[in-house]
Amino acid sequence: MEEKILKKSKNGMLVLVLDLLLLVAALAGVICGGILLDEGVAIGGLLFGVAIVLLFVGWIPLCGLRVLKPQEALVLTLFGKYIGTLKGEGFYAVNPFCSSVNPAANTKLNQSGDVTTKRFGAAKEGSAEAINVSLESKKISLKIMTLNNNRQKINDCLGNPVEIGIAVTWRIVDTAKAVFNVDNYKEYLSLQCDSALRNVVRIYPYDVAPNVDTTGDGLADEGSLRGSSDVVADRIRGEIQERVIEAGIEIVEARITYLAYAPEIAAVMLQRQQASAIIDARKMIVDGAVGMVEMALNRLSENNTIELDEERKAAMVSNLLVVLCGNRDAQPVVNSGSLY
Protein backbone atom coordinates (compact mmCIF):
# COMPACT_ATOMS: atom_id res chain seq x y z
CA MET A 1 0.00 0.00 0.00
CA GLU A 2 1.50 3.30 -1.13
CA GLU A 3 0.46 6.69 0.16
CA LYS A 4 -1.22 9.05 -2.32
CA ILE A 5 -1.39 12.74 -1.45
CA LEU A 6 -4.45 14.66 -2.69
CA LYS A 7 -2.97 18.00 -3.75
CA LYS A 8 -5.86 19.36 -5.86
CA SER A 9 -8.51 19.31 -3.16
CA LYS A 10 -7.56 22.53 -1.34
CA ASN A 11 -10.56 24.49 -2.63
CA GLY A 12 -12.94 24.20 0.25
CA MET A 13 -13.67 27.91 0.50
CA LEU A 14 -14.65 28.10 -3.19
CA VAL A 15 -16.97 25.12 -2.88
CA LEU A 16 -18.51 26.56 0.29
CA VAL A 17 -19.23 29.96 -1.33
CA LEU A 18 -20.64 28.43 -4.50
CA ASP A 19 -22.83 26.02 -2.57
CA LEU A 20 -24.19 28.78 -0.34
CA LEU A 21 -24.97 30.89 -3.44
CA LEU A 22 -26.70 27.87 -4.95
CA LEU A 23 -28.83 27.40 -1.85
CA VAL A 24 -29.73 31.09 -1.79
CA ALA A 25 -30.66 30.95 -5.47
CA ALA A 26 -32.74 27.81 -4.85
CA LEU A 27 -34.56 29.52 -1.99
CA ALA A 28 -35.24 32.53 -4.22
CA GLY A 29 -36.43 30.15 -6.93
CA VAL A 30 -38.89 28.54 -4.52
CA ILE A 31 -40.30 31.96 -3.60
CA CYS A 32 -40.48 33.21 -7.22
CA GLY A 33 -41.86 29.92 -8.46
CA GLY A 34 -44.57 29.97 -5.84
CA ILE A 35 -45.58 33.50 -6.80
CA LEU A 36 -45.63 32.67 -10.53
CA LEU A 37 -47.55 29.48 -9.80
CA ASP A 38 -50.22 31.46 -7.97
CA GLU A 39 -50.49 33.85 -10.94
CA GLY A 40 -51.04 30.92 -13.30
CA VAL A 41 -47.74 31.20 -15.17
CA ALA A 42 -46.77 27.80 -16.57
CA ILE A 43 -43.05 28.23 -15.99
CA GLY A 44 -43.70 28.88 -12.31
CA GLY A 45 -44.34 25.21 -11.61
CA LEU A 46 -41.11 24.16 -13.31
CA LEU A 47 -39.11 26.80 -11.47
CA PHE A 48 -40.68 25.78 -8.15
CA GLY A 49 -39.91 22.08 -8.70
CA VAL A 50 -36.29 22.65 -9.72
CA ALA A 51 -35.71 24.96 -6.75
CA ILE A 52 -37.14 22.37 -4.33
CA VAL A 53 -34.83 19.68 -5.73
CA LEU A 54 -31.84 22.01 -5.38
CA LEU A 55 -32.75 22.74 -1.77
CA PHE A 56 -32.88 19.01 -1.00
CA VAL A 57 -29.58 18.11 -2.68
CA GLY A 58 -27.69 21.40 -2.38
CA TRP A 59 -26.40 20.58 1.09
CA ILE A 60 -24.64 17.37 -0.03
CA PRO A 61 -21.39 19.11 -1.20
CA LEU A 62 -21.07 20.57 2.29
CA CYS A 63 -20.48 17.05 3.61
CA GLY A 64 -17.25 16.91 1.61
CA LEU A 65 -15.62 19.88 3.35
CA ARG A 66 -12.67 19.08 5.58
CA VAL A 67 -10.53 21.36 7.77
CA LEU A 68 -7.04 20.27 8.80
CA LYS A 69 -4.66 21.92 11.23
CA PRO A 70 -0.85 21.82 10.92
CA GLN A 71 0.69 18.35 11.22
CA GLU A 72 -2.62 16.55 10.67
CA ALA A 73 -3.69 14.07 7.99
CA LEU A 74 -6.90 12.43 6.87
CA VAL A 75 -7.05 9.07 5.10
CA LEU A 76 -10.03 8.87 2.72
CA THR A 77 -11.81 5.89 1.20
CA LEU A 78 -14.65 5.82 -1.31
CA PHE A 79 -16.92 2.78 -1.08
CA GLY A 80 -14.08 0.80 0.49
CA LYS A 81 -11.35 1.90 -1.94
CA TYR A 82 -8.42 4.02 -0.80
CA ILE A 83 -8.41 7.24 -2.85
CA GLY A 84 -5.78 9.32 -1.08
CA THR A 85 -4.61 11.26 1.96
CA LEU A 86 -5.06 14.91 2.85
CA LYS A 87 -1.95 16.39 4.48
CA GLY A 88 -1.18 19.85 5.77
CA GLU A 89 -3.30 22.67 7.12
CA GLY A 90 -6.08 24.03 4.95
CA PHE A 91 -9.73 23.95 3.92
CA TYR A 92 -10.40 21.01 1.61
CA ALA A 93 -13.31 19.88 -0.55
CA VAL A 94 -13.51 16.19 -1.42
CA ASN A 95 -16.13 13.79 -2.65
CA PRO A 96 -18.99 14.06 -0.11
CA PHE A 97 -19.39 10.28 -0.14
CA CYS A 98 -15.79 9.74 1.06
CA SER A 99 -15.28 8.41 4.55
CA SER A 100 -12.33 8.96 6.87
CA VAL A 101 -10.45 5.95 8.26
CA ASN A 102 -8.45 5.78 11.48
CA PRO A 103 -8.62 2.39 13.26
CA ALA A 104 -6.62 3.74 16.22
CA ALA A 105 -8.91 6.72 16.80
CA ASN A 106 -10.33 5.45 20.09
CA THR A 107 -7.17 3.72 21.34
CA LYS A 108 -5.76 5.46 24.40
CA LEU A 109 -2.21 4.65 25.45
CA ASN A 110 0.12 6.14 28.04
CA GLN A 111 1.51 8.62 25.51
CA SER A 112 1.35 12.20 24.38
CA GLY A 113 -1.45 12.96 21.95
CA ASP A 114 -3.97 10.70 23.67
CA VAL A 115 -6.44 12.69 25.72
CA THR A 116 -9.15 11.44 28.02
CA THR A 117 -12.66 11.13 26.67
CA LYS A 118 -14.51 11.43 29.97
CA ARG A 119 -15.83 14.87 29.15
CA PHE A 120 -17.49 13.44 26.03
CA GLY A 121 -19.25 10.68 27.87
CA ALA A 122 -22.43 12.69 28.33
CA ALA A 123 -22.69 13.57 24.63
CA LYS A 124 -25.70 11.83 23.11
CA GLU A 125 -25.25 9.79 19.96
CA GLY A 126 -26.03 11.89 16.90
CA SER A 127 -25.68 15.20 18.71
CA ALA A 128 -23.52 17.99 17.29
CA GLU A 129 -20.92 17.49 20.01
CA ALA A 130 -20.68 13.75 19.37
CA ILE A 131 -20.36 14.30 15.61
CA ASN A 132 -17.60 16.85 16.12
CA VAL A 133 -15.69 14.45 18.39
CA SER A 134 -16.07 11.66 15.82
CA LEU A 135 -14.67 13.81 13.03
CA GLU A 136 -11.74 14.95 15.17
CA SER A 137 -10.87 11.39 16.14
CA LYS A 138 -10.55 10.31 12.49
CA LYS A 139 -7.66 12.69 11.93
CA ILE A 140 -4.14 11.25 12.16
CA SER A 141 -1.53 13.29 13.97
CA LEU A 142 1.81 13.66 12.17
CA LYS A 143 3.50 15.24 15.18
CA ILE A 144 6.32 13.61 17.12
CA MET A 145 4.71 11.76 20.02
CA THR A 146 6.12 10.00 23.06
CA LEU A 147 5.10 6.52 24.15
CA ASN A 148 5.90 5.67 27.77
CA ASN A 149 5.07 2.01 28.22
CA ASN A 150 4.65 0.40 31.61
CA ARG A 151 7.73 -0.94 33.39
CA GLN A 152 8.63 -4.52 32.60
CA LYS A 153 10.30 -7.17 34.72
CA ILE A 154 12.91 -8.90 32.56
CA ASN A 155 15.78 -11.27 33.32
CA ASP A 156 19.17 -9.97 32.21
CA CYS A 157 21.82 -12.21 30.63
CA LEU A 158 22.84 -13.50 34.09
CA GLY A 159 19.27 -14.38 35.03
CA ASN A 160 18.81 -11.52 37.47
CA PRO A 161 15.33 -9.97 37.30
CA VAL A 162 15.41 -6.24 36.59
CA GLU A 163 12.66 -3.67 36.15
CA ILE A 164 13.09 -1.38 33.18
CA GLY A 165 11.00 1.25 31.42
CA ILE A 166 11.56 3.13 28.18
CA ALA A 167 10.18 6.24 26.49
CA VAL A 168 9.90 6.04 22.70
CA THR A 169 9.42 9.14 20.55
CA TRP A 170 7.80 8.34 17.21
CA ARG A 171 5.78 9.77 14.34
CA ILE A 172 3.81 8.57 11.35
CA VAL A 173 5.53 9.04 7.99
CA ASP A 174 3.20 6.93 5.81
CA THR A 175 -0.48 7.20 6.65
CA ALA A 176 -1.58 4.51 4.18
CA LYS A 177 0.69 1.89 5.77
CA ALA A 178 -0.33 2.96 9.27
CA VAL A 179 -4.04 2.58 8.50
CA PHE A 180 -4.16 -0.39 6.14
CA ASN A 181 -1.07 -2.54 6.84
CA VAL A 182 -1.81 -3.12 10.54
CA ASP A 183 -5.03 -3.44 12.46
CA ASN A 184 -4.24 -0.72 15.03
CA TYR A 185 -0.94 1.12 14.69
CA LYS A 186 -0.90 2.38 18.29
CA GLU A 187 -1.36 -1.07 19.83
CA TYR A 188 1.04 -2.52 17.28
CA LEU A 189 3.73 -0.01 18.26
CA SER A 190 3.21 -0.63 21.97
CA LEU A 191 3.52 -4.41 21.59
CA GLN A 192 6.60 -4.14 19.40
CA CYS A 193 8.26 -1.82 21.94
CA ASP A 194 7.70 -4.40 24.69
CA SER A 195 9.02 -7.24 22.54
CA ALA A 196 12.11 -5.34 21.37
CA LEU A 197 12.89 -4.23 24.91
CA ARG A 198 12.75 -7.80 26.17
CA ASN A 199 14.99 -9.09 23.38
CA VAL A 200 17.67 -6.45 23.96
CA VAL A 201 17.71 -6.50 27.77
CA ARG A 202 18.32 -10.26 27.91
CA ILE A 203 21.64 -9.71 26.08
CA TYR A 204 23.13 -7.37 28.71
CA PRO A 205 23.92 -7.78 32.41
CA TYR A 206 22.67 -5.15 34.82
CA ASP A 207 26.22 -4.25 35.79
CA VAL A 208 29.60 -5.09 34.27
CA ALA A 209 30.23 -8.83 34.54
CA PRO A 210 33.21 -10.96 33.42
CA ASN A 211 33.06 -13.25 30.37
CA VAL A 212 29.93 -11.67 28.91
CA ASP A 213 29.69 -10.89 25.19
CA THR A 214 27.07 -8.22 24.46
CA THR A 215 28.14 -7.32 20.91
CA GLY A 216 28.05 -10.78 19.36
CA ASP A 217 31.67 -10.74 18.20
CA GLY A 218 32.69 -13.62 20.45
CA LEU A 219 34.82 -11.45 22.74
CA ALA A 220 33.98 -10.48 26.31
CA ASP A 221 33.31 -6.78 26.79
CA GLU A 222 32.20 -4.36 29.49
CA GLY A 223 28.71 -3.64 28.14
CA SER A 224 25.94 -3.35 30.74
CA LEU A 225 22.48 -1.88 31.17
CA ARG A 226 23.70 0.57 33.79
CA GLY A 227 26.98 1.61 32.20
CA SER A 228 26.07 1.48 28.50
CA SER A 229 22.63 3.08 28.57
CA ASP A 230 23.18 5.05 25.33
CA VAL A 231 24.30 1.97 23.43
CA VAL A 232 21.39 -0.07 24.78
CA ALA A 233 18.92 2.70 23.90
CA ASP A 234 20.23 2.92 20.33
CA ARG A 235 19.98 -0.84 19.99
CA ILE A 236 16.40 -0.80 21.27
CA ARG A 237 15.50 2.00 18.84
CA GLY A 238 16.98 0.10 15.91
CA GLU A 239 15.13 -3.10 16.75
CA ILE A 240 11.81 -1.30 17.18
CA GLN A 241 12.32 0.50 13.86
CA GLU A 242 12.83 -2.80 12.05
CA ARG A 243 9.55 -4.08 13.43
CA VAL A 244 7.34 -1.04 12.73
CA ILE A 245 8.62 0.02 9.31
CA GLU A 246 5.71 -1.82 7.67
CA ALA A 247 3.31 0.26 9.76
CA GLY A 248 4.62 3.53 8.33
CA ILE A 249 6.12 4.61 11.66
CA GLU A 250 9.49 6.25 12.23
CA ILE A 251 11.18 5.82 15.60
CA VAL A 252 12.92 9.09 16.41
CA GLU A 253 14.49 8.10 19.72
CA ALA A 254 14.31 5.56 22.52
CA ARG A 255 15.55 6.28 26.05
CA ILE A 256 15.66 4.26 29.25
CA THR A 257 13.56 6.07 31.86
CA TYR A 258 13.75 3.57 34.74
CA LEU A 259 16.24 0.85 35.63
CA ALA A 260 16.49 -1.09 38.90
CA TYR A 261 16.76 -4.58 40.27
CA ALA A 262 13.46 -6.30 40.95
CA PRO A 263 12.28 -5.92 44.58
CA GLU A 264 12.85 -9.59 45.40
CA ILE A 265 16.63 -9.33 44.86
CA ALA A 266 17.19 -5.60 45.34
CA ALA A 267 18.29 -5.97 49.00
CA VAL A 268 20.74 -8.77 48.21
CA MET A 269 22.22 -6.86 45.28
CA LEU A 270 22.58 -3.79 47.47
CA GLN A 271 24.58 -5.82 49.99
CA ARG A 272 26.71 -7.13 47.13
CA GLN A 273 27.42 -3.60 45.92
CA GLN A 274 28.24 -2.48 49.43
CA ALA A 275 30.64 -5.39 49.90
CA SER A 276 32.31 -4.62 46.58
CA ALA A 277 32.68 -0.97 47.57
CA ILE A 278 34.17 -1.95 50.94
CA ILE A 279 36.67 -4.30 49.29
CA ASP A 280 37.73 -1.63 46.82
CA ALA A 281 38.14 0.91 49.62
CA ARG A 282 40.18 -1.54 51.74
CA LYS A 283 42.39 -2.33 48.78
CA MET A 284 43.10 1.35 48.28
CA ILE A 285 43.87 1.79 51.98
CA VAL A 286 46.24 -1.16 52.07
CA ASP A 287 48.05 0.01 48.92
CA GLY A 288 48.49 3.44 50.46
CA ALA A 289 49.63 2.03 53.81
CA VAL A 290 52.24 -0.23 52.21
CA GLY A 291 53.59 2.72 50.25
CA MET A 292 53.84 4.82 53.40
CA VAL A 293 55.65 2.05 55.29
CA GLU A 294 58.12 1.59 52.44
CA MET A 295 58.74 5.33 52.37
CA ALA A 296 59.32 5.43 56.16
CA LEU A 297 61.82 2.57 56.08
CA ASN A 298 63.68 4.05 53.11
CA ARG A 299 63.94 7.46 54.77
CA LEU A 300 65.27 5.94 58.00
CA SER A 301 67.86 3.95 56.06
CA GLU A 302 69.00 6.87 53.92
CA ASN A 303 69.55 9.28 56.80
CA ASN A 304 71.01 6.65 59.12
CA THR A 305 68.62 7.89 61.73
CA ILE A 306 68.36 4.52 63.39
CA GLU A 307 69.62 1.04 62.67
CA LEU A 308 66.96 -1.65 62.89
CA ASP A 309 67.44 -5.36 62.53
CA GLU A 310 64.99 -7.49 60.55
CA GLU A 311 62.95 -8.38 63.60
CA ARG A 312 62.51 -4.69 64.62
CA LYS A 313 61.64 -3.78 61.03
CA ALA A 314 58.97 -6.47 60.98
CA ALA A 315 57.53 -5.16 64.26
CA MET A 316 57.58 -1.59 62.95
CA VAL A 317 55.86 -2.61 59.71
CA SER A 318 53.22 -4.52 61.66
CA ASN A 319 52.53 -1.57 63.95
CA LEU A 320 52.34 0.95 61.09
CA LEU A 321 49.99 -1.23 59.09
CA VAL A 322 47.71 -1.68 62.08
CA VAL A 323 47.63 2.08 62.65
CA LEU A 324 47.12 3.03 59.00
CA CYS A 325 44.59 0.32 58.11
CA GLY A 326 42.52 0.39 61.30
CA ASN A 327 38.92 1.66 61.42
CA ARG A 328 39.51 3.50 64.70
CA ASP A 329 42.08 5.93 66.01
CA ALA A 330 45.28 4.31 67.28
CA GLN A 331 45.93 4.10 71.01
CA PRO A 332 49.74 3.80 71.29
CA VAL A 333 51.52 2.17 74.19
CA VAL A 334 54.70 3.99 75.24
CA ASN A 335 57.55 1.74 76.34
CA SER A 336 59.71 3.62 78.89
CA GLY A 337 62.24 0.86 79.14
CA SER A 338 64.92 -0.36 76.79
CA LEU A 339 64.17 -1.32 73.21
CA TYR A 340 66.04 -4.57 73.73
C-alpha positions in Angstrom: 0.0 0.0 0.0 1.5 3.3 -1.1 0.5 6.7 0.2 -1.2 9.1 -2.3 -1.4 12.7 -1.4 -4.4 14.7 -2.7 -3.0 18.0 -3.7 -5.9 19.4 -5.9 -8.5 19.3 -3.2 -7.6 22.5 -1.3 -10.6 24.5 -2.6 -12.9 24.2 0.3 -13.7 27.9 0.5 -14.6 28.1 -3.2 -17.0 25.1 -2.9 -18.5 26.6 0.3 -19.2 30.0 -1.3 -20.6 28.4 -4.5 -22.8 26.0 -2.6 -24.2 28.8 -0.3 -25.0 30.9 -3.4 -26.7 27.9 -5.0 -28.8 27.4 -1.9 -29.7 31.1 -1.8 -30.7 30.9 -5.5 -32.7 27.8 -4.9 -34.6 29.5 -2.0 -35.2 32.5 -4.2 -36.4 30.2 -6.9 -38.9 28.5 -4.5 -40.3 32.0 -3.6 -40.5 33.2 -7.2 -41.9 29.9 -8.5 -44.6 30.0 -5.8 -45.6 33.5 -6.8 -45.6 32.7 -10.5 -47.6 29.5 -9.8 -50.2 31.5 -8.0 -50.5 33.8 -10.9 -51.0 30.9 -13.3 -47.7 31.2 -15.2 -46.8 27.8 -16.6 -43.0 28.2 -16.0 -43.7 28.9 -12.3 -44.3 25.2 -11.6 -41.1 24.2 -13.3 -39.1 26.8 -11.5 -40.7 25.8 -8.1 -39.9 22.1 -8.7 -36.3 22.6 -9.7 -35.7 25.0 -6.7 -37.1 22.4 -4.3 -34.8 19.7 -5.7 -31.8 22.0 -5.4 -32.8 22.7 -1.8 -32.9 19.0 -1.0 -29.6 18.1 -2.7 -27.7 21.4 -2.4 -26.4 20.6 1.1 -24.6 17.4 0.0 -21.4 19.1 -1.2 -21.1 20.6 2.3 -20.5 17.1 3.6 -17.3 16.9 1.6 -15.6 19.9 3.3 -12.7 19.1 5.6 -10.5 21.4 7.8 -7.0 20.3 8.8 -4.7 21.9 11.2 -0.9 21.8 10.9 0.7 18.3 11.2 -2.6 16.5 10.7 -3.7 14.1 8.0 -6.9 12.4 6.9 -7.1 9.1 5.1 -10.0 8.9 2.7 -11.8 5.9 1.2 -14.6 5.8 -1.3 -16.9 2.8 -1.1 -14.1 0.8 0.5 -11.3 1.9 -1.9 -8.4 4.0 -0.8 -8.4 7.2 -2.9 -5.8 9.3 -1.1 -4.6 11.3 2.0 -5.1 14.9 2.9 -1.9 16.4 4.5 -1.2 19.8 5.8 -3.3 22.7 7.1 -6.1 24.0 5.0 -9.7 24.0 3.9 -10.4 21.0 1.6 -13.3 19.9 -0.6 -13.5 16.2 -1.4 -16.1 13.8 -2.7 -19.0 14.1 -0.1 -19.4 10.3 -0.1 -15.8 9.7 1.1 -15.3 8.4 4.5 -12.3 9.0 6.9 -10.4 5.9 8.3 -8.5 5.8 11.5 -8.6 2.4 13.3 -6.6 3.7 16.2 -8.9 6.7 16.8 -10.3 5.4 20.1 -7.2 3.7 21.3 -5.8 5.5 24.4 -2.2 4.7 25.4 0.1 6.1 28.0 1.5 8.6 25.5 1.4 12.2 24.4 -1.5 13.0 22.0 -4.0 10.7 23.7 -6.4 12.7 25.7 -9.1 11.4 28.0 -12.7 11.1 26.7 -14.5 11.4 30.0 -15.8 14.9 29.1 -17.5 13.4 26.0 -19.2 10.7 27.9 -22.4 12.7 28.3 -22.7 13.6 24.6 -25.7 11.8 23.1 -25.3 9.8 20.0 -26.0 11.9 16.9 -25.7 15.2 18.7 -23.5 18.0 17.3 -20.9 17.5 20.0 -20.7 13.8 19.4 -20.4 14.3 15.6 -17.6 16.9 16.1 -15.7 14.4 18.4 -16.1 11.7 15.8 -14.7 13.8 13.0 -11.7 14.9 15.2 -10.9 11.4 16.1 -10.6 10.3 12.5 -7.7 12.7 11.9 -4.1 11.2 12.2 -1.5 13.3 14.0 1.8 13.7 12.2 3.5 15.2 15.2 6.3 13.6 17.1 4.7 11.8 20.0 6.1 10.0 23.1 5.1 6.5 24.2 5.9 5.7 27.8 5.1 2.0 28.2 4.6 0.4 31.6 7.7 -0.9 33.4 8.6 -4.5 32.6 10.3 -7.2 34.7 12.9 -8.9 32.6 15.8 -11.3 33.3 19.2 -10.0 32.2 21.8 -12.2 30.6 22.8 -13.5 34.1 19.3 -14.4 35.0 18.8 -11.5 37.5 15.3 -10.0 37.3 15.4 -6.2 36.6 12.7 -3.7 36.2 13.1 -1.4 33.2 11.0 1.2 31.4 11.6 3.1 28.2 10.2 6.2 26.5 9.9 6.0 22.7 9.4 9.1 20.5 7.8 8.3 17.2 5.8 9.8 14.3 3.8 8.6 11.3 5.5 9.0 8.0 3.2 6.9 5.8 -0.5 7.2 6.6 -1.6 4.5 4.2 0.7 1.9 5.8 -0.3 3.0 9.3 -4.0 2.6 8.5 -4.2 -0.4 6.1 -1.1 -2.5 6.8 -1.8 -3.1 10.5 -5.0 -3.4 12.5 -4.2 -0.7 15.0 -0.9 1.1 14.7 -0.9 2.4 18.3 -1.4 -1.1 19.8 1.0 -2.5 17.3 3.7 0.0 18.3 3.2 -0.6 22.0 3.5 -4.4 21.6 6.6 -4.1 19.4 8.3 -1.8 21.9 7.7 -4.4 24.7 9.0 -7.2 22.5 12.1 -5.3 21.4 12.9 -4.2 24.9 12.7 -7.8 26.2 15.0 -9.1 23.4 17.7 -6.5 24.0 17.7 -6.5 27.8 18.3 -10.3 27.9 21.6 -9.7 26.1 23.1 -7.4 28.7 23.9 -7.8 32.4 22.7 -5.1 34.8 26.2 -4.3 35.8 29.6 -5.1 34.3 30.2 -8.8 34.5 33.2 -11.0 33.4 33.1 -13.3 30.4 29.9 -11.7 28.9 29.7 -10.9 25.2 27.1 -8.2 24.5 28.1 -7.3 20.9 28.0 -10.8 19.4 31.7 -10.7 18.2 32.7 -13.6 20.4 34.8 -11.4 22.7 34.0 -10.5 26.3 33.3 -6.8 26.8 32.2 -4.4 29.5 28.7 -3.6 28.1 25.9 -3.4 30.7 22.5 -1.9 31.2 23.7 0.6 33.8 27.0 1.6 32.2 26.1 1.5 28.5 22.6 3.1 28.6 23.2 5.0 25.3 24.3 2.0 23.4 21.4 -0.1 24.8 18.9 2.7 23.9 20.2 2.9 20.3 20.0 -0.8 20.0 16.4 -0.8 21.3 15.5 2.0 18.8 17.0 0.1 15.9 15.1 -3.1 16.7 11.8 -1.3 17.2 12.3 0.5 13.9 12.8 -2.8 12.1 9.5 -4.1 13.4 7.3 -1.0 12.7 8.6 0.0 9.3 5.7 -1.8 7.7 3.3 0.3 9.8 4.6 3.5 8.3 6.1 4.6 11.7 9.5 6.3 12.2 11.2 5.8 15.6 12.9 9.1 16.4 14.5 8.1 19.7 14.3 5.6 22.5 15.5 6.3 26.0 15.7 4.3 29.3 13.6 6.1 31.9 13.8 3.6 34.7 16.2 0.8 35.6 16.5 -1.1 38.9 16.8 -4.6 40.3 13.5 -6.3 41.0 12.3 -5.9 44.6 12.9 -9.6 45.4 16.6 -9.3 44.9 17.2 -5.6 45.3 18.3 -6.0 49.0 20.7 -8.8 48.2 22.2 -6.9 45.3 22.6 -3.8 47.5 24.6 -5.8 50.0 26.7 -7.1 47.1 27.4 -3.6 45.9 28.2 -2.5 49.4 30.6 -5.4 49.9 32.3 -4.6 46.6 32.7 -1.0 47.6 34.2 -1.9 50.9 36.7 -4.3 49.3 37.7 -1.6 46.8 38.1 0.9 49.6 40.2 -1.5 51.7 42.4 -2.3 48.8 43.1 1.4 48.3 43.9 1.8 52.0 46.2 -1.2 52.1 48.0 0.0 48.9 48.5 3.4 50.5 49.6 2.0 53.8 52.2 -0.2 52.2 53.6 2.7 50.3 53.8 4.8 53.4 55.7 2.0 55.3 58.1 1.6 52.4 58.7 5.3 52.4 59.3 5.4 56.2 61.8 2.6 56.1 63.7 4.1 53.1 63.9 7.5 54.8 65.3 5.9 58.0 67.9 3.9 56.1 69.0 6.9 53.9 69.5 9.3 56.8 71.0 6.6 59.1 68.6 7.9 61.7 68.4 4.5 63.4 69.6 1.0 62.7 67.0 -1.6 62.9 67.4 -5.4 62.5 65.0 -7.5 60.5 63.0 -8.4 63.6 62.5 -4.7 64.6 61.6 -3.8 61.0 59.0 -6.5 61.0 57.5 -5.2 64.3 57.6 -1.6 62.9 55.9 -2.6 59.7 53.2 -4.5 61.7 52.5 -1.6 64.0 52.3 1.0 61.1 50.0 -1.2 59.1 47.7 -1.7 62.1 47.6 2.1 62.6 47.1 3.0 59.0 44.6 0.3 58.1 42.5 0.4 61.3 38.9 1.7 61.4 39.5 3.5 64.7 42.1 5.9 66.0 45.3 4.3 67.3 45.9 4.1 71.0 49.7 3.8 71.3 51.5 2.2 74.2 54.7 4.0 75.2 57.5 1.7 76.3 59.7 3.6 78.9 62.2 0.9 79.1 64.9 -0.4 76.8 64.2 -1.3 73.2 66.0 -4.6 73.7 
